[in-house]
Amino acid sequence: MAAWQTTSITITTLLLSVALVTFQVAGARDNMPMVSNLVEKACKNMSSDILSRRAPRFDEKPCVSVLRSDKRTVSAKDHGDLVVIAMDLLEKRSKEIAVKIESVLRDLKVHNRTEYAFQFCAADYAAMLRTLPACRNMFLGIKPLGKKVAMDDAMGALGCVDKLGIAARDCGLELDNDWSGTKTDEYYSVIRYISLVWGLMEMATDRLDYWYDW
């Protein structure tokens, strides 16, 4: 009798262990699509948004590729996390362009409209890189509130991003007017990174910025 009871208890314990492992695996599998699809869904929403998108932006696949270049997207839990990642990507890209602009200015031998255009761009990017930390701090202040953030606070953060867009647009326009159009895409493309931050911030706060001007 004792042997039968011991065997019965062992089998029951084994079955419970198997059931627990199965439940944990199933739970992990159920959660994986939500995490892995966060980037894809966000990019799809932004690429299909036709409400007020005049500024250049990434199409769906490039959007996913850019965000996925940062490994933190794997653990991102919401759009707010993606905003912070996108801001870091924007800062990195802006610094790369700023360095390239300074390099072009050093190599220019003739004082002409091209030089003046790049000088304006250098000033624009310097302003952007000074403004970016302020935008990041503003958003981090409201990030914990998510979609419950007050309208004025959300518009303040979005308005800060607007300043970045205006500076990048002005640089692009200066170069487009005074340099070969085929060479300005690289300098103007940073607007796509700004649009990425902007669109994700709209989703994170559930607020739409209708007053942007870039």
Disulfide bonds with the S-S distance in Angstrom:
Cys43-Cys63 2.02
Cys121-Cys171 2.05
Cys135-Cys160 2.03
